Structures are given as C-alpha cells and as structure tokens.
Amino acid sequence: MNNREKSIGSLALKSAPRRIIIPAADQDHARPLRVAAYARVSSDSSDQLHSYAAQTAYFAKLINSDPNWTFVDVYADKGITGTSTEKREDFQRMMEDCRSGKIDRILVKSISRFARNTKESLAAVRELKSLDISVYFEEQNIDTAQATGETLTAVFSALAQKESEAISERMRHSYQMRMQRGAFSTHCAPYGYRLVENRLEVIEEEAVIIRQIFDRYLSGISMEDIAKEITALGIPTKQNTPFWQVRSIQYILRNEKYVGDSLLGKTYTTLTLPHRKIENKGERVQYFIEGSHPPIVSRTVFDKAQQLLSRKSAVIPPRAAPHPLSRKIVCGHCGAFCKRKKTRGTAYWICQTHNKNSGSCPTMQIPETEITEAFLRIYFTLKHHGDQVLTRLIQDLQAAKNGKLLWSEDIVELNKQIADIACQERLLAQLKQQAVVDPDIFIFQSNQLAEQRREARLKKSRILRSEDDQTVQRTQELLDILEDGPDLLMTFDEALFSELVETITIQDNSTIRFRLINRLELPEHIERKK
C-alpha cells in the first residue's frame, strides 16, 4: 500500500497524529521597545548646563527616530556629583520606573556619566539586568544585554573611579599644601564671621552673641540654659533655625576660631568611595595657625572657658544604658514625658510636671509593674485576636489611599500639566515638519518643554511618595512580629516591647493607651495597688 493510500480513508486515522509548531512571538516585534536615557553633568557652570540641554535633546531625538522604540523619558541630573547615586533624584526616579516595569532599555553617553563608583555602578547594572532591562553606553560601545557587557562595565567603571579618585587626590594634595603654607583657612565661616576672599571677617551683630555665650558660661550658667536664653531672644542660628541646641553652645565654646586661631585638618575625607568626612583623631597631620584672623573673644576669656569645660567633663559620670520605657511614657494631661523614680524599692513612673508641682498636673504616679502587666495583656490580645483586625485594617488603608490619590487635586493638576506639555510637544513637532519654526527655536522650545515635563513628573512622584505614610507597611511589620512571637508572655520582654510599641499615654489615673508602631492606639485599664 503506497503512501497516498495511507493518507485517505480509515487508514489515515491510524497514522501518526499531525503536529503543528506555533513559534513564540518575537517580542521585539510584538511591541516597540520602551527606551529611556540618563544624562548627568557634574557642575552648575553655564557650559555644563548647555551640555545638559544638549544631552537631553540628543537622546530625545535619537529615541524618537527609531520606529521600533517608544520614547519613555530622559532622566537628567544637573550639578550633581557622580561618586554616589544617593544624591541624584532623577537617577533614583529612573530606577523606580524600571522596578515598576515602565522601561526596557536605557541609553547613557558614557560610564562616567552613569556612575564613578564601581560598586554602585555594577549594583545598578545587575539590578537592571535582573529586571530584564539593558543599558547601552555609547562612548565605550558597551551593551549589558550581551554576555560580556557586565565584565566590560566593571573595567570601564574602575577606570572612571580611578579618574574620580585622582581628582580627589589632587584636591586633597592642594589643600594639604595650602595648609602647610598657612594659606588655607576654611570653606565655611562659623557663626560670628563671614568669609571674604578666603579670609574670616567679624560680623559684629553676631559677635555680640558669641561674647554673651562665653560670659554667661564663665558666670556659672549651664549650656542648656544659655541655649534657652538665646532662643528666647528670637535670634536664629547659623542654619537659620529658631532653636539653639546645647551642642551648638558647646561647639562655640570649644572653637579656637573665636580667639583668632585656626586648627586645620579637624576632619579628613576617606579615600574609598563614596567619600565620607571623618573626625581626625590623630590619623592625619593637623596644622595650628595662631592669629590667622581677627578674634571675637580675648585669649584670657577663651582659656578660662577651656579650663571650665575640662573640669566639668572630668566629673561627669558615665551614662547608664537607658531604660526601655524611657522617653516612651507621656502624660495625657500636660504632654510632658514621665520619669522613673524609686520609692522604698518600688519603681514608679511619674509626670515630670506633677513631680515638680503637684498642683500643675493631676496625673498621679503609676507603679512600673502596672505598666508592664498591661503590656502583657495587650500582647496576648494582639497575638490571639489581632490578626483578623490588622489584616482588615491594611485592606481599608489601601482602599482609602487609592481613593484619596484618585481624587487628589494636586495629582489631577499635575496630570493635566503633563498632558498639556505633551500636546505642546506634538504641536511643535508638526510645526517643525512643516518648516514653520526655525531649527534653533525648535531645539530651545523642546528643551524647555522636556524640562517642564521632567519637573512635573518628579513633583508627582514626590507627592505619591509623601502620601504613603508607611501605615500599611508598619501594620504588616506588626503582623510579622506577632507571628514570630511566643504564644504567651510570662514576663516583660524589652525587645518585643520596643518592636511593637511607639509610645504609652497616661490618659487618666485608671487608663493608659498603647500607641503601636503603625499608630494604632489601644486603651488598657489599670488598677492602682495600694
């Protein structure tokens, strides 16, 4: 029987089943590749800003010119150092968009524009590769989609890092030589001075405050009280904040600048990236220049202040480890923190206002055992009955957040701005195609619109992040802690208390409220033992 006979009639049913292979869809043709670009310039000078605009325009044109690509965005940071990615807002925004699945490919001019820190560069490339996102570096012709891309990236990132380290080393050597010559004073003038051509000049209005601080301290006034006095006068600090702190007063009293001298090399910068400033405790050479600038206080006053500081620091006993309830218990009547005190061997927590003057606050002292036993009851309730309530709370919070964001006026307005910018960009492109607009004007307007779009998207991203008050995440953390915790607590557990409770409020003399880490508040009745 020939093959033709086998293919017809009932015999055909007994032959092998027919197989049809359906090939996988070519993803490159299934949808266009979503492409973005990252650009960075390292200073705020006018020529660098031109480079910033040029890079933005270049990448936008390059991506839009490829029919198989869809333009996502040009992420660009201006005047930001490349040695650490933490300071680059648009770089972080790009990484967030990558994690959200909005980008397939990223274009970068060169590795040094991406990062000068090998560790951070490779960490970013590896994360992007795990998300199936490739990075292409134009100058080095490196594509991380290829097998050798990451190896080459490591090599070129190392070169870029060496370049950054060489620049830092030259600057460090320059500072060192200037300190040796006594020509280097400071980068930042302390309170009471202004910096004029690398020379410190006295600001007399602020110098009056400096002299007052020294005089008050030498007359026996504590640094805490001096800080309160200056704050009460309404005089802002160097950072323009209204409140003076004890550490600010201490810094002034110990600063040799106020007697006209300069100690150079108080801190030094680490050689490894990212660079960090560290207090110099003898690891590096220091230089002391006497009479480097006009003094604010006399040497006699300054020396007396140093002697008094030394005597007081010598008698300060070492601090004991803080109690787990310290700074946790608040008086619900006056808002003051409660302090721990012992009477006849029994520990109590008492409102500081009531402790100073019982007529000022009606909140009575509470035995510590009442508070810890109340926590044991709260823990048991949460462990055995809290799962359903907390899970429902997470669902309600997420629903409320989504509804709030949907109708947020700020988000609606920003979406409208982004849509308007997109319309203007399309109109500008049409005018260019019709040769109605001059090419130079087109580039200028395109750059302006791109910058406006970037700012609007960045603002939208910030609002979305700020709307998330971490309550959902903290509630989930609370559930995880409870799941891992024991079924029953027989004694007070400091670690579990710190993980679960944010504050305790003494509502009245028979009720306290536990505020958990997710801001949920639970009241607990206490019975005072006589």
C-alpha positions as CSV (number, residue, x, y, z in Angstrom):
1,M,0.0,0.0,0.0
2,N,1.5,3.3,-1.1
3,N,1.7,6.5,0.9
4,R,-1.1,8.1,-0.9
5,E,-3.5,5.2,0.0
6,K,-2.5,5.5,3.7
7,S,-3.4,9.2,3.7
8,I,-7.0,8.6,2.8
9,G,-9.9,6.7,4.3
10,S,-9.9,4.9,7.6
11,L,-6.2,4.1,7.4
12,A,-5.4,7.7,7.8
13,L,-6.8,7.7,11.3
14,K,-4.2,5.0,12.4
15,S,-1.3,7.1,11.1
16,A,0.8,9.3,13.4
17,P,-1.0,12.5,14.7
18,R,-0.2,15.7,12.9
19,R,1.9,18.2,14.9
20,I,1.8,22.0,14.3
21,I,4.5,24.1,15.9
22,I,3.4,27.6,16.9
23,P,6.6,29.7,17.3
24,A,6.9,32.1,20.2
25,A,6.1,35.7,19.4
26,D,9.1,37.9,18.6
27,Q,9.0,40.3,21.5
28,D,10.9,42.9,19.5
29,H,8.1,43.0,17.0
30,A,5.2,42.2,19.5
31,R,5.6,45.7,20.8
32,P,8.1,48.6,20.5
33,L,11.0,48.6,23.0
34,R,10.4,51.2,25.7
35,V,13.6,53.2,25.8
36,A,14.8,55.9,28.2
37,A,18.1,57.8,28.6
38,Y,20.1,59.0,31.5
39,A,22.2,62.2,31.4
40,R,24.3,63.9,34.0
41,V,26.6,66.9,34.2
42,S,28.9,67.4,37.2
43,S,28.7,71.2,37.8
44,D,26.4,74.1,37.6
45,S,28.5,76.2,35.3
46,S,26.9,77.7,32.1
47,D,28.8,75.4,29.7
48,Q,27.8,72.3,31.6
49,L,24.2,73.5,31.6
50,H,24.5,73.7,27.8
51,S,25.8,70.2,27.8
52,Y,22.8,69.2,29.9
53,A,20.4,70.6,27.4
54,A,22.3,69.2,24.5
55,Q,22.3,65.6,26.0
56,T,18.6,65.8,26.7
57,A,17.8,67.0,23.2
58,Y,20.2,64.4,21.6
59,F,18.7,61.4,23.4
60,A,15.1,62.5,22.8
61,K,15.8,62.8,19.1
62,L,17.7,59.5,18.9
63,I,15.0,57.5,20.6
64,N,12.1,59.1,18.7
65,S,14.0,58.4,15.4
66,D,13.8,54.6,15.8
67,P,10.4,53.2,14.7
68,N,10.9,50.1,16.9
69,W,11.4,52.3,20.0
70,T,8.9,54.1,22.2
71,F,10.2,57.1,24.0
72,V,9.8,56.9,27.8
73,D,11.8,59.9,29.2
74,V,15.2,61.5,29.6
75,Y,16.3,61.3,33.2
76,A,18.8,64.1,33.8
77,D,20.6,65.4,36.9
78,K,22.3,68.8,36.9
79,G,25.2,69.9,39.1
80,I,25.3,66.6,41.0
81,T,28.4,64.6,41.8
82,G,28.7,61.2,40.2
83,T,30.5,59.5,43.1
84,S,27.3,58.5,44.8
85,T,23.8,57.7,43.3
86,E,22.0,58.7,46.5
87,K,22.2,62.5,45.7
88,R,20.8,62.1,42.2
89,E,17.0,62.4,42.2
90,D,16.4,61.6,38.6
91,F,18.6,58.5,38.7
92,Q,16.5,57.3,41.7
93,R,13.3,58.1,39.8
94,M,14.6,56.2,36.8
95,M,15.4,53.1,38.9
96,E,11.9,53.3,40.5
97,D,10.3,53.4,37.0
98,C,12.4,50.4,36.0
99,R,11.2,48.5,39.0
100,S,7.6,49.4,38.0
101,G,8.1,47.9,34.6
102,K,8.0,51.1,32.6
103,I,11.4,50.8,30.8
104,D,13.1,48.1,28.7
105,R,16.3,49.8,27.7
106,I,18.4,52.7,28.9
107,L,20.9,54.8,26.9
108,V,23.8,56.5,28.5
109,K,26.5,58.7,26.9
110,S,29.4,57.1,28.9
111,I,30.0,55.1,32.0
112,S,31.4,58.1,33.8
113,R,28.0,59.8,33.3
114,F,26.3,56.8,34.8
115,A,28.4,56.4,38.0
116,R,32.1,56.8,39.0
117,N,31.7,54.3,41.8
118,T,32.3,50.8,40.6
119,K,30.3,49.2,43.4
120,E,27.2,51.3,42.8
121,S,27.5,51.1,39.0
122,L,27.6,47.4,39.0
123,A,24.9,47.1,41.6
124,A,22.6,49.2,39.4
125,V,23.5,47.3,36.2
126,R,22.9,43.9,38.0
127,E,19.6,45.0,39.3
128,L,18.5,46.3,35.9
129,K,19.7,43.0,34.3
130,S,17.6,41.0,36.8
131,L,14.6,43.1,35.6
132,D,15.5,42.3,32.0
133,I,16.5,45.9,31.3
134,S,19.6,46.5,29.3
135,V,21.9,49.6,29.4
136,Y,23.9,50.8,26.4
137,F,27.0,53.1,27.0
138,E,27.7,54.9,23.7
139,E,31.3,56.0,24.1
140,Q,32.5,52.6,25.2
141,N,30.1,50.7,22.9
142,I,29.0,48.5,25.8
143,D,25.7,46.8,25.8
144,T,24.8,45.0,29.1
145,A,22.4,42.8,27.1
146,Q,25.4,41.0,25.7
147,A,27.3,38.4,27.8
148,T,30.4,40.4,28.1
149,G,28.6,43.7,29.0
150,E,29.0,43.4,32.7
151,T,32.6,42.5,32.6
152,L,33.4,45.5,30.4
153,T,31.3,47.7,32.6
154,A,33.4,46.7,35.6
155,V,36.6,47.6,33.7
156,F,35.4,51.0,32.5
157,S,33.7,51.8,35.8
158,A,37.0,51.0,37.5
159,L,38.8,53.5,35.1
160,A,36.1,56.1,35.8
161,Q,36.5,55.6,39.5
162,K,40.3,55.9,39.3
163,E,39.8,59.2,37.5
164,S,37.5,60.4,40.2
165,E,39.9,59.3,42.9
166,A,42.8,61.0,41.1
167,I,40.8,64.3,41.0
168,S,40.0,63.9,44.7
169,E,43.7,63.2,45.5
170,R,44.8,66.3,43.6
171,M,42.3,68.4,45.6
172,R,43.5,66.8,48.8
173,H,47.1,67.5,48.0
174,S,46.2,71.1,47.1
175,Y,44.5,71.6,50.5
176,Q,47.5,69.9,52.2
177,M,50.0,72.3,50.5
178,R,47.9,75.3,51.3
179,M,47.5,74.3,55.0
180,Q,51.3,73.9,55.2
181,R,51.7,77.4,53.9
182,G,49.0,78.7,56.2
183,A,47.1,79.9,53.2
184,F,44.0,77.7,53.7
185,S,41.5,78.9,56.3
186,T,38.1,77.3,56.0
187,H,35.4,76.6,53.4
188,C,32.6,77.7,55.8
189,A,32.6,80.7,58.2
190,P,31.4,79.9,61.7
191,Y,28.7,81.9,63.4
192,G,30.0,85.5,64.0
193,Y,32.2,85.5,60.9
194,R,31.8,85.9,57.1
195,L,34.2,84.5,54.5
196,V,35.6,87.2,52.2
197,E,38.3,86.0,49.7
198,N,39.2,83.1,52.0
199,R,39.6,85.4,55.0
200,L,37.4,85.5,58.0
201,E,35.8,88.9,58.9
202,V,33.8,89.6,62.1
203,I,30.1,90.2,61.9
204,E,29.6,92.5,64.9
205,E,25.9,91.8,65.4
206,E,26.7,88.0,65.7
207,A,29.9,88.6,67.6
208,V,27.9,90.2,70.5
209,I,26.0,86.8,70.9
210,I,29.4,84.9,70.9
211,R,30.8,87.1,73.7
212,Q,27.5,86.7,75.6
213,I,27.8,82.9,75.4
214,F,31.3,83.0,76.8
215,D,30.4,85.5,79.6
216,R,27.3,83.6,80.7
217,Y,29.2,80.2,80.8
218,L,32.0,81.7,82.8
219,S,29.5,83.2,85.3
220,G,28.1,79.7,86.0
221,I,25.2,79.4,83.6
222,S,24.7,75.9,82.1
223,M,24.9,75.4,78.3
224,E,21.3,74.3,78.3
225,D,20.1,77.5,80.0
226,I,22.3,79.6,77.7
227,A,20.7,77.9,74.7
228,K,17.2,78.7,76.1
229,E,18.1,82.3,76.7
230,I,19.3,82.9,73.1
231,T,16.3,81.1,71.7
232,A,14.0,83.3,73.8
233,L,15.7,86.4,72.3
234,G,14.5,85.2,68.8
235,I,18.0,85.1,67.3
236,P,18.3,82.5,64.6
237,T,21.2,80.1,64.4
238,K,23.8,79.9,61.5
239,Q,21.5,77.4,59.8
240,N,18.6,79.9,60.3
241,T,16.7,77.7,62.7
242,P,14.9,79.4,65.7
243,F,16.1,77.0,68.4
244,W,19.6,76.8,69.8
245,Q,20.8,73.4,71.0
246,V,23.3,72.5,73.7
247,R,25.7,71.1,71.1
248,S,25.7,74.5,69.3
249,I,26.8,76.2,72.5
250,Q,29.4,73.6,73.2
251,Y,30.8,73.9,69.7
252,I,31.1,77.7,70.1
253,L,32.8,77.4,73.5
254,R,35.4,74.9,72.1
255,N,36.0,76.6,68.8
256,E,39.5,78.1,68.6
257,K,38.3,80.3,65.7
258,Y,36.8,82.8,68.3
259,V,40.2,83.6,69.8
260,G,41.6,84.2,66.3
261,D,43.4,80.9,65.8
262,S,42.8,78.1,63.2
263,L,43.3,74.4,63.7
264,L,43.4,72.9,60.2
265,G,42.7,69.3,59.4
266,K,40.0,68.7,62.0
267,T,38.4,66.2,59.6
268,Y,39.6,64.2,56.7
269,T,38.0,62.6,53.7
270,T,38.1,58.8,53.1
271,L,40.0,57.5,50.1
272,T,37.3,55.0,49.2
273,L,34.0,55.8,47.5
274,P,31.6,57.2,48.4
275,H,33.8,59.8,50.2
276,R,32.9,60.4,53.8
277,K,34.2,63.1,56.2
278,I,35.7,61.6,59.4
279,E,36.9,63.4,62.6
280,N,40.6,63.5,62.7
281,K,41.7,61.9,65.9
282,G,45.4,61.7,65.1
283,E,45.1,59.7,61.9
284,R,46.2,62.7,59.7
285,V,48.5,65.6,60.1
286,Q,47.0,68.8,61.6
287,Y,48.2,72.4,61.4
288,F,47.7,75.1,64.0
289,I,47.9,78.7,62.9
290,E,47.9,81.3,65.7
291,G,46.4,84.7,64.9
292,S,45.1,83.7,61.5
293,H,42.1,86.2,61.7
294,P,40.5,88.8,63.9
295,P,39.4,87.4,67.3
296,I,35.9,87.8,68.9
297,V,36.9,87.0,72.5
298,S,40.1,87.6,74.3
299,R,42.6,84.8,74.9
300,T,42.1,85.1,78.6
301,V,38.4,84.5,78.3
302,F,38.8,81.6,75.9
303,D,41.4,79.9,78.1
304,K,39.2,80.2,81.2
305,A,36.3,78.7,79.2
306,Q,38.5,75.7,78.2
307,Q,39.6,75.1,81.8
308,L,36.0,75.2,83.0
309,L,34.9,72.8,80.2
310,S,37.7,70.4,81.2
311,R,36.8,70.4,84.9
312,K,33.1,69.8,84.2
313,S,33.8,67.0,81.7
314,A,36.1,65.3,84.3
315,V,33.3,64.9,86.9
316,I,30.6,63.7,84.5
317,P,29.9,60.0,85.4
318,P,29.4,57.5,82.5
319,R,25.9,57.2,81.3
320,A,24.0,54.0,82.1
321,A,22.0,52.2,79.4
322,P,18.6,53.9,79.0
323,H,15.6,52.1,80.5
324,P,13.3,50.5,77.8
325,L,10.4,52.7,79.0
326,S,12.4,56.0,78.9
327,R,11.0,58.6,76.6
328,K,8.1,56.3,75.9
329,I,5.6,57.3,78.5
330,V,3.7,60.6,78.1
331,C,1.3,62.4,80.3
332,G,-2.0,62.7,78.5
333,H,-3.0,65.9,80.6
334,C,0.0,68.2,80.1
335,G,2.1,66.3,77.4
336,A,5.2,66.0,79.5
337,F,7.4,62.9,79.5
338,C,7.2,60.7,82.6
339,K,10.4,59.9,84.6
340,R,11.3,56.8,86.5
341,K,11.8,57.0,90.3
342,K,12.2,54.5,93.1
343,T,10.4,54.8,96.5
344,R,11.2,52.1,99.1
345,G,12.4,49.7,96.5
346,T,9.4,50.1,94.2
347,A,9.8,51.7,90.7
348,Y,7.2,54.3,89.6
349,W,6.7,56.4,86.5
350,I,5.6,60.0,87.3
351,C,4.8,63.0,85.1
352,Q,7.6,65.5,85.3
353,T,5.2,68.4,85.6
354,H,3.4,66.7,88.5
355,N,6.7,65.8,90.1
356,K,7.9,69.5,90.2
357,N,4.5,70.9,91.3
358,S,1.6,68.5,92.1
359,G,-0.9,71.3,91.6
360,S,0.2,71.9,88.0
361,C,-0.9,68.4,86.7
362,P,-3.4,65.9,88.2
363,T,-1.7,62.8,86.8
364,M,-0.6,60.6,89.6
365,Q,2.4,58.3,89.6
366,I,2.0,54.7,88.3
367,P,3.9,51.6,89.5
368,E,6.1,50.2,86.8
369,T,4.6,46.7,87.3
370,E,1.1,48.0,86.3
371,I,2.5,49.3,83.0
372,T,4.4,46.1,82.2
373,E,1.5,43.8,83.2
374,A,-0.8,46.0,80.9
375,F,1.7,45.3,78.1
376,L,1.5,41.6,78.7
377,R,-2.3,41.8,78.3
378,I,-2.1,43.9,75.2
379,Y,0.4,41.4,73.7
380,F,-1.9,38.4,74.4
381,T,-4.9,40.2,72.8
382,L,-2.9,41.1,69.7
383,K,-1.3,37.6,69.4
384,H,-4.5,35.7,69.6
385,H,-7.2,38.1,68.3
386,G,-5.3,40.8,66.3
387,D,-4.6,39.0,63.0
388,Q,-8.1,39.5,61.5
389,V,-8.4,43.1,62.7
390,L,-5.0,44.1,61.5
391,T,-5.4,42.4,58.1
392,R,-8.7,44.2,57.6
393,L,-7.0,47.5,58.7
394,I,-4.4,47.0,55.9
395,Q,-7.2,46.5,53.3
396,D,-9.1,49.6,54.5
397,L,-6.0,51.7,54.5
398,Q,-5.0,50.7,51.0
399,A,-8.6,51.3,49.7
400,A,-8.6,54.7,51.4
401,K,-5.2,55.7,50.0
402,N,-6.2,54.7,46.4
403,G,-9.4,56.6,46.6
404,K,-7.7,59.7,48.1
405,L,-5.0,59.7,45.4
406,L,-7.6,59.2,42.6
407,W,-9.3,62.5,43.5
408,S,-6.2,64.4,44.8
409,E,-6.3,67.9,43.4
410,D,-2.5,68.0,43.2
411,I,-2.3,64.8,41.2
412,V,-5.1,65.8,38.8
413,E,-3.5,69.2,38.2
414,L,-0.1,67.6,37.5
415,N,-1.6,65.0,35.2
416,K,-3.3,67.9,33.3
417,Q,0.1,69.8,33.1
418,I,1.9,66.7,31.8
419,A,-0.9,66.2,29.2
420,D,-0.7,69.9,28.1
421,I,3.1,69.6,27.7
422,A,2.6,66.6,25.6
423,C,0.2,68.5,23.3
424,Q,2.6,71.4,23.0
425,E,5.4,68.9,22.1
426,R,3.3,67.3,19.4
427,L,2.3,70.8,18.0
428,L,6.0,71.8,18.0
429,A,6.9,68.7,16.1
430,Q,4.2,69.4,13.5
431,L,5.4,72.9,13.0
432,K,9.0,71.7,12.5
433,Q,7.8,69.2,9.9
434,Q,6.0,72.0,8.1
435,A,9.2,74.1,8.3
436,V,7.2,76.8,10.1
437,V,9.6,77.0,13.1
438,D,13.3,77.8,13.0
439,P,15.5,74.8,14.0
440,D,17.2,76.7,16.8
441,I,13.9,77.8,18.2
442,F,12.6,74.2,17.9
443,I,15.6,72.9,20.0
444,F,15.2,75.7,22.6
445,Q,11.5,75.1,23.0
446,S,11.9,71.3,23.0
447,N,14.4,71.6,25.8
448,Q,12.2,73.9,27.8
449,L,9.2,71.5,27.4
450,A,11.3,68.5,28.3
451,E,12.5,70.2,31.5
452,Q,8.9,71.2,32.4
453,R,7.7,67.6,31.8
454,R,10.5,66.2,33.9
455,E,9.8,68.6,36.8
456,A,6.1,67.8,36.7
457,R,6.7,64.1,36.8
458,L,9.3,64.5,39.6
459,K,6.8,66.5,41.6
460,K,4.1,63.9,41.0
461,S,6.4,61.2,42.2
462,R,7.2,63.1,45.3
463,I,3.5,63.6,46.2
464,L,2.8,59.9,45.7
465,R,5.7,59.0,48.0
466,S,4.6,61.6,50.6
467,E,1.1,60.3,50.5
468,D,2.3,56.9,51.7
469,D,2.6,57.4,55.4
470,Q,4.0,53.9,55.9
471,T,1.0,52.8,57.9
472,V,0.3,49.8,55.7
473,Q,3.9,48.7,55.8
474,R,4.2,49.2,59.5
475,T,1.0,47.2,60.1
476,Q,2.4,44.4,58.0
477,E,5.6,44.5,60.1
478,L,3.4,44.4,63.2
479,L,1.7,41.2,61.9
480,D,5.1,39.7,61.2
481,I,6.4,40.4,64.7
482,L,3.3,38.9,66.3
483,E,3.5,35.8,64.1
484,D,7.2,35.2,65.2
485,G,6.5,36.0,68.8
486,P,5.6,33.4,71.6
487,D,2.0,32.4,72.3
488,L,2.2,33.7,75.9
489,L,4.5,36.2,77.6
490,M,5.0,35.4,81.3
491,T,7.4,38.3,81.9
492,F,8.1,41.7,80.4
493,D,10.1,41.4,77.1
494,E,12.1,44.5,76.4
495,A,12.9,43.6,72.8
496,L,9.2,42.8,71.9
497,F,8.1,45.9,73.6
498,S,10.5,48.1,71.6
499,E,9.4,46.4,68.4
500,L,5.7,46.8,69.0
501,V,5.1,50.0,71.0
502,E,5.9,53.5,69.9
503,T,4.5,55.4,73.0
504,I,2.4,55.0,76.1
505,T,0.0,57.8,77.1
506,I,-1.4,58.0,80.6
507,Q,-5.0,59.0,79.7
508,D,-6.1,59.3,83.3
509,N,-5.4,57.7,86.6
510,S,-7.1,54.5,85.6
511,T,-6.4,54.2,81.8
512,I,-3.3,54.1,79.7
513,R,-3.1,54.0,75.9
514,F,-0.6,52.0,74.0
515,R,0.3,53.5,70.6
516,L,1.7,50.8,68.4
517,I,4.3,51.2,65.6
518,N,1.5,51.5,63.0
519,R,-0.1,54.4,65.0
520,L,-3.0,52.2,66.1
521,E,-3.9,53.1,69.8
522,L,-5.3,50.5,72.2
523,P,-6.6,51.5,75.7
524,E,-5.9,49.3,78.7
525,H,-7.4,49.7,82.2
526,I,-5.1,49.6,85.2
527,E,-5.9,49.1,88.9
528,R,-3.7,51.0,91.2
529,K,-2.4,48.8,94.1
530,K,-2.3,50.3,97.5
